[in-house]
């Protein structure tokens, strides 16, 4: 069964083609700067071809068409024809009334459209890509693996937000959580690495990057997570504010005479780490600027580390202990300084980082005497999406 996985951004499209009989990677690549030509593309076939170049991709449809041509090219392609595809899986984010994986039919697409105000950067891009695939592959099943799926096991007292009951009844306002594919992968991969059953492990998964969230995992299930009704909540992020006093927003709106659209745009693009530092929301830029003496950049970095550290402490309390702390995502996997800063001061709860081991990847980075195992685990959201896509397609056949 050949499954194509689509990971879509507002101006990007990343893909992997997997043979699910063995879960082997057949091809992967990306198209960047969609809508802002020249669009840059990469295409890799393991142990064979590695292409880079530029194309004109003003829309997601153009990007998808380009990728499908590469996959079926007579010289470098890995598919005889497009009919060889068993399905397309999308790492979708949010749909009203749908939290788990679903066939991308008209009902599901309408549910995604309904939640565009809550996922304004994600849902429009995914809808554009899905419509492009449906136009090009009208007979191929398409599945959305929603980010909220892994967090369906969160207990009611953890997802309740304390808002007026009418908000819950009319609009479903509660904690849903995101980065579900990444946290689920961590919940499955860590027991393999530690050679221990998932049912006896208490984990904290720290998916840290431009978009960040933490998840408390007990016996392989999510029991709490930092993102909430939208991806804005939780720890501070690149350009997202994280947890925020709602009355601060209302007060500034009133004082400045700002519209809803103006405030939403500010909170999406100009808040978070970028809001504090002013120069950037990218941790790499901020660490360089802080090293050069930019105190606002230093403050942004320290605020991020403190946010993550506080959440770890809260989740240790939620879990009633901790067996493993897992770093994943762009910052989690690659930023040794952030990992060290986050773990610093947590020794009292048995979290002891080894500075030398901290330079490695997909490995244990805690000291030999640490009561808590600290790991760096590169996430693999695509394999989770592929497995779910196979399951959903199998149920409808």
C-alpha positions, -999 to 999 in steps of 0.1 A, spaced: 0 0 0 16 33 -12 7 63 9 16 99 1 19 122 32 12 159 29 25 184 55 12 218 44 21 253 54 7 287 43 35 289 17 50 255 17 43 218 10 64 189 23 58 153 13 68 118 19 59 87 -1 59 55 20 54 18 11 33 8 41 40 -29 36 75 -23 52 71 14 61 100 22 38 105 57 26 104 59 -12 107 96 -18 105 129 1 108 166 -6 93 200 -4 82 231 -23 88 264 -5 77 300 -13 44 290 -28 28 322 -41 61 340 -41 80 328 -71 106 316 -77 95 286 -56 123 264 -43 119 226 -44 138 196 -32 131 160 -41 150 130 -27 149 93 -36 170 74 -10 202 60 -25 193 74 -59 183 109 -68 186 142 -49 172 172 -68 169 209 -60 157 237 -81 132 265 -88 97 264 -102 69 288 -107 43 278 -81 18 306 -76 -7 282 -59 -7 250 -39 -22 233 -70 9 241 -89 31 227 -62 11 195 -59 11 191 -97 49 195 -97 54 169 -70 31 143 -88 51 148 -120 83 141 -102 69 110 -85 58 96 -119 87 108 -141 101 81 -164 137 86 -153 135 96 -116 100 86 -106 91 59 -81 55 54 -92 44 38 -125 13 60 -125 -8 80 -101 -33 51 -98 -6 32 -78 -13 55 -49 -36 39 -23 -43 71 -5 -31 106 6 -27 114 42 -28 150 55 -14 162 89 -45 184 93 -49 206 123 -84 215 133 -120 208 124 -152 218 142 -167 188 159 -141 164 146 -111 155 167 -98 122 153 -88 110 119 -114 112 92 -120 107 55 -118 141 38 -153 143 24 -175 173 21 -186 172 57 -150 172 70 -140 200 47 -169 221 59 -158 214 95 -123 226 86 -137 258 70 -157 265 101 -125 265 122 -105 289 100 -108 317 125 -92 295 151 -64 282 128 -60 310 103 -25 301 92 -31 263 89 -67 255 77 -67 277 46 -34 262 34 -46 226 40 -79 233 23 -61 246 -7 -38 216 -9 -67 191 -3 -88 207 -31 -57 205 -54 -53 168 -47 -90 161 -52 -89 178 -86 -58 159 -97 -66 126 -80 -104 124 -79 -106 87 -72 -79 84 -46 -90 83 -9 -78 112 12 -76 112 50 -71 140 75 -52 130 107 -62 159 130 -37 172 155 -63 170 182 -67 132 179 -40 121 204 -55 143 231 -89 127 232 -79 109 264 -74 141 284 -98 139 314 -126 164 316 -111 183 346 -80 189 325 -97 202 294 -123 224 311 -115 261 308 -140 277 332 -157 299 306 -195 306 306 -213 273 299 -230 288 268 -196 291 252 -190 254 257 -225 244 244 -225 267 214 -189 267 203 -172 238 221 -148 260 239 -124 237 258 -88 225 257 -82 203 226 -44 203 222 -23 200 191 10 185 178 -9 152 183 11 132 157 44 143 173 34 135 209 19 102 198 51 92 181 70 101 213 46 80 233 54 50 211 91 55 204 103 61 239 92 27 253 111 11 224 143 31 232 140 24 270 129 -12 264 101 -7 289 63 -12 284 44 20 277 19 11 303 44 17 331 59 50 319 52 86 329 65 109 302 67 146 294 70 152 257 84 187 249 78 195 212 98 227 209 102 248 178 86 277 160 54 262 173 58 246 207 37 225 231 42 201 259 23 169 267 20 148 299 17 112 289 7 84 313 7 48 301 9 58 265 -20 83 267 -22 121 268 -35 133 301 -27 171 297 -12 194 271 -3 230 269 -21 242 238 -58 247 243 -88 258 222 -63 272 197 -26 269 190 -21 303 206 -22 290 241 4 274 263 41 282 263 53 313 244 61 306 208 79 322 179 52 348 171 23 335 192 17 349 227 11 317 246 -10 319 277 -23 355 281 -47 374 304 -78 379 282 -85 412 298 -52 426 286 -64 420 251 -98 436 257 -82 466 275 -57 474 246 -85 469 220 -106 495 238 -78 520 244 -64 518 209 -97 514 191 -84 482 174 -106 459 154 -108 422 160 -89 415 127 -61 439 137 -57 423 171 -58 388 157 -31 397 132 -9 412 160 -13 381 181 -5 357 152 25 375 136 39 401 161 36 386 195 55 358 212 93 358 211 92 383 183 70 406 203 95 406 232 127 408 212 115 429 183 142 415 159 129 380 153 109 350 166 135 325 155 154 310 184 186 309 164 184 346 156 176 354 192 205 335 207 229 352 183 215 386 192 215 379 229 252 368 226 259 402 210 244 421 239 208 426 228 189 425 261 155 422 246 166 391 227 181 377 260 147 384 277 128 365 250 151 335 252 149 334 291 111 338 289 108 308 266 130 286 288 111 297 319 77 289 303 89 254 293 104 248 328 72 258 346 51 235 324 74 206 331 70 212 368 33 213 365 31 181 345 53 163 370 26 172 395 -1 161 372 16 127 365 25 122 401 61 116 391 82 113 359 102 86 343 114 104 312 116 139 298 117 140 260 129 168 238 117 169 202 109 194 174 133 219 158 145 235 191 141 203 211 162 182 188 190 207 178 193 235 205 217 222 231 217 255 249 179 255 253 179 220 266 206 228 292 188 260 303 154 242 306 169 214 327 190 237 349 175 239 384 154 208 380 180 185 396 159 184 428 132 164 410 158 140 396 163 157 362 201 158 357 215 167 323 249 154 312 267 183 293 287 160 271 258 137 262 237 168 255 257 172 223 242 140 208 209 132 189 183 105 195 200 93 227 198 95 264 214 128 275 209 125 313 236 116 337 241 80 348 228 89 382 197 109 371 165 94 385 147 108 354 158 97 319 163 127 296 161 119 258 164 137 225 141 119 200 137 132 164 100 132 158 84 113 129 49 127 124 47 113 89 47 77 99 19 83 124 -2 100 97 6 72 73 -5 45 97 -37 63 105 -44 68 68 -40 31 62 -64 24 90 -91 48 78 -89 36 42 -90 -1 53 -122 6 72 -140 21 42 -129 -7 18 
